[in-house]
Amino acid sequence: MFFVSGLRCPKVLVNSILAVAVGMLSGCVSTPESHQHSAHNQAVATAAAADFELDGYYESLPSLGKKGYFVEQLAPEVYFFSTGIYNNLFFVTPEGVVITDPIKGKGKLLKQAIREVTSQPVRFMIYSHSHLDHIGDAYLFAGEGVQIVAQVETGKALRKYKDRNRPVPHINFGTNYTLSIGGISIELIYPGEGHGKGNSIIYIPSRKVLMYVDVATPKSVPFKNFAYTIDIASHTRGIEKALKLDFDVYVAGHLHRTGTRQEMEEVLAYHYASKEASIKAIKNVSYLKLRAKTKTKDIENLFGEYLTEVAEQCYQILKPEWKHRLMGFEAFTRGNCDIWISYHRTHKAP
């Protein structure tokens, strides 16, 4: 499938559209000059088709206008804030505002967005996890009367970093914590190690809205090397645990829009598929055969060639089904395969 001007289109339809465009450009009169124009237009169409083939599925980012962000109300009290690539949630209640993940470099925009909705002060700030890109502007909201909430491991990391821009939490929870304010309850759930320690689910059961950052971006393969996950098996279980909750909409921390339950299920299916593909690739690639034909005398290079070949086979197994389903396939799939291959070498043999 391909995404063309806001539409997801199969490749055959894209080629048909390109062919019609070529016909319209080339005209009806047959002259040497028109043949030259036709050849040129056909070359343009072929190049465009090649670009689609290179990318596979993709979605175009929306225009953000002069403001550089947009806000969408997802449910009563619940607002989605996005800068097109990064996003978060904030909650507006009669007793004050709760914000999540003050994105680095975008804190002033988040303040402006909140002021468009309410004059209520910020009362609570929730960190999904400790990573700088997501909470790097926390200092703009920290102050008297603002309580910061995060999982224990996130608090430990921030005390170690000693970063003034990321103040340490006042409230540190273990597995679960419920923040109740102004008639709304926000549940914080720690599903275990995965995308680092402390990365937690932010869940509003009464609104069927969930936020789970850096784990399952809608219509996208996971980021490079599963974003340097600590434990890929635990990372996968985290998505499984999230899907046991009753939600209709989720925020991934990235992309220009929210996701659906079905889109999170699709990303989980990719996790399963990449795991199985890595097992098949390990069984298909013979280290001894590769050693017999390699020209390198460096044993480390040899092992590197072997791992590269296994990852390539894994990528090729996944390509027919997933390249045209999820964004980032070409950029990140081999790295995802590397993580599963490492898991099978060091944690659980296939």
N, C-alpha and C positions, 0 to 999 in steps of 0.2 A: 504494500500500500504506500501511496505517496500523499503528501500534503501540498496542495496547490491553492494559493490564494484563500486560505482558510478552510479548504476542503481536503479530506483524505481520499485519495484516488488510487485505483489500481494502475499498475504500470501500463497496461494496454490502453487504458483511457488516456493517460498522459501522452503516450505516443500518438494517439488519434488526435488529441488537441493540438499537438505540435504539427502534425501533418496538415490539419486544417489551416493553422496559422501560416504555414509555408505556402499553401495554395492561395490564400488571400493575398499574401505579399507578392507572389510571383505573377499574378495577373493571368489574363486569358489569351493575350496576343503572343503568338510564337515568333520571336525574333532572336537573332544571336545575342542581343543585349539581354533579352528577357531570360534566355537560357542561363546566361552568366549570373543574373540576379537569382534565378531559381536555385542554381548550384550553391550560391552563397547562402541563401536562406536555408537550404537543406543542411548545409554544414553547421549553421547556427543551431538548427533544431537538433542535429545529432550531438552537438556539444552540450546542449541543454539536457538531452536525455542521458548523456554520460554523467552529468552532474547529479541527476536524480539517482543514477545507479551507484555513484560514489557514496552519497549520503544515506540512501535508503529512506526510512521514515523520518520526517522531521516536522516540527511546528514552528512557524514564524513568530517572533516576539511582537507583541502589540506596541503601538506608539504610546509613549508615556506622557507626551505633551510637555509643556514647559515646567510642570510641577516635578516631573521625574519619578512619579509614583502614582498608584491608584489604590482606592479603598473600596471594598465590597462588603456589604452586610450579609453574612451567611445565615444568621438566625437572630432572634431577639438577644440583645447584649453582646453578640459575637461579631467581630469585624476582622476581615482579611486585609492585610497590608502587603503590597508588593512593589518592588522596584524593577520588576521584569525578570530578574535572575534570582534574587533573594526575597523571601517573604516570611511573615509571622502572623500572629493573632494578637488582638487586644480586646478587652472586655470592658464594656461601659455599664456601670451599675449606679443606683442612687447613692451608694456609699463610697464611690470612687472607682478609679480605673485600674485594671490589672493589665500589664503588658507582658509579652514574652519576647525573648531574644532581640534585644536592641542591636540591630545589625551594624557592623563596623562601617563608619563613614556615612550612615543613613539615619543616625539618631535624630538629627534636626528635622529631617523629613517626617519621621515618625511622630515627633512632637507636633508638627504642623498638621498632620493627618488627624491626630487625636483632637486637636483644637477645632477642626472642622465639624466634629461630631458632638463634642461635649466640652463644658468648662470645668468638669469635675477633675480633681487632682489625681495624679497617679498614687495609688496606695501600695500596690504590690508589683514586684518584678520577678518573673519566673525565668530561670535559665533552663533550656532543654539539655545543654551540656556545656562544657568549658571552652569550646573552640573559639579562637579569636575572631574569626570571620562572622560568627553569629552573634556574639555578645560584646564585641569590641567597643560599642558606644554606651555601655551600661553606666559609665561615670556621669553621663548627661542626665540620667534619671535618678541616680543615687542621691540621697539627702535625707534630711529630717522627715520622719513620717513615712518613708518608703521602706518596706520590708522586702528583702531579697530571699527567694526560695529556690532551693536546688537539692539534688540528690547528694548524699554524703561524699561519694567519690568525686563529684564535681567540685565540692567545697575543698577537698584535699588537694586537688590539682591547682585550684586558684590560690590557695595558701602557699603552694610551692612556687607558682609563677611570680607572685608578688607584683602583679600588674595593676597599676593604679586605675587603668581604664576598665578593669574587670573586678569590681569590689567583691569581697568574699560574702557568701550568703549569711543571712541572719538565722534562717531556718533551714536545717539540714535533715532530710528524711532518709529512711532506709529503703523499704520496698514500696510503701504506699503513703500518700498524704492527701488529705482533702482540704482544699481552701474554699471556704464559704464566705461570700460577700454579696450583699445586696440582693439576696434571693436566688443566687446562682451558685452551684457547686462545681469546682474544678478539681478533677481527680488527677493526681500525679502518680504515675506507675513506672517502677523500674523493672524492665524485663530481663536484666542481666547484661553482662559484657557483650559487646558487639562492635558498634561504631565507637570505640573507646569505652572507658569506664564512666558510668554516671549518666549516659544518654537515656533520657526518660520520655515516656509518652505523656502528653498533656491532653486530657480527655474531658469533654463536657457531655455527660450522658443525657441530660435533659434536652440537649440541642442536637445530639447525634453528630457531633463534630469532634475530630481528633487531630492532634498535631504530633508528628513523629519525624524528627529532622534527620536528614542525611542517610536515610535507610532505604526508602522506596519512592523515588521520584516518579511521578506518573509518566507513562509512555516513554520510559528511559531505562537503558541498562544501568546498573549501578556504576558509580564513578570509578575512576582508575583504581585498580586493585581493591575494589570494594571500599574505596576511601580509606585504605590502610587499616582495615578492621583488625582488631586484636584476635578475634575468634570467629571464623566464618560460620561455623555450625551454630554458635550462640547468636550471631547476627541474624541468621535465617530463622531461628526459633523466635527471635524478637518480633519478626513480621507475623509469624504464626500466632503469637500471643495477641498482637494488635488486632488481628482479624477475628479473634474471639469476642471482641467488644462490639457493641451495637452502634455503628456509625454509618452515615451516608456520605459524608464529605471529610477529606483529610488534607492537612497542610504538610508538605514534605520539607519545607525550608528553602527549596529551590524551585525554579520554573516560574512562569508568569501566571499560573492558575492553580486552583485546588485540584485534588484528585477524587476519584470515586472509589468505592469499595472494590469494584471490578478491576480498576486499574492497579490497586495494590495487590490484588490476587494475581494479576498478570505478571507483575514484577517478581512475586514469590515463585510463580511458575518458571520464570527465567532462572532463578536461583537453583531450582531443582534440575532444570535442563542443563545448566552449565556444570553442575556437579556430575551428572550422568555422562555428559560429553567428555569431561576430564578423565573419568574412569575408562571410557572407551579409548581415548587417545593414549593413555598410559599403556593399555594392553596392545594397542596397534603399533607403537613405536618401539623398536628394538635397540637398546643401548649398544649391544654387541655388534649389530649390523652397522650402526652409525660409526662406531669406533673403527670398523674394518675399512670404511671408505673415506674417513676424514683425512684432511691433510695437516691438521694441527698436531703438534707434539706437546702442547700445553694441556695437562689433564683438566685444569679448570676451564679452559676454553672448550674442551671436549664436552664436559658436563653442561656447560652453557649452551652448546649446540643441541644437546639432547633435550634440555628443558624448552628451548625455543621451538624445536620441532614438535614436541608434545603439545605446547600451547597453540601452535599453528594448526595441528590436527583438530584440537578441541574447537578452535575458531571455525574451521571448515565444517565441522559437524553441526554447529549451531547456525551457521549462515543461512541456509535455505529457509528456515522457519522464522528466525528472529531479526534478521537485518531489516526487513520491511515492516516490522512490528514496533520496534523500540528505537528511540533516538540514541545516538552515541555508540552504536554497535561497532563501527569501524575504529573508533578511538579507544574503546575501553574493554572490548571482549577478550582480547588476548591477555590483558592484565587480570581480568576476572578469572580466566582459566588458570593463570599462574598461581592465584591464591588457592584454588581448589587442588591443584597439583601439589602444592606445598603441604596442604592439609593432609592429603593422602600419603605423603612421604613421612610426615612427622606426627600426625595425630591418629589417623585411622586408615589402614591400608585398604585399597579397593578390593 
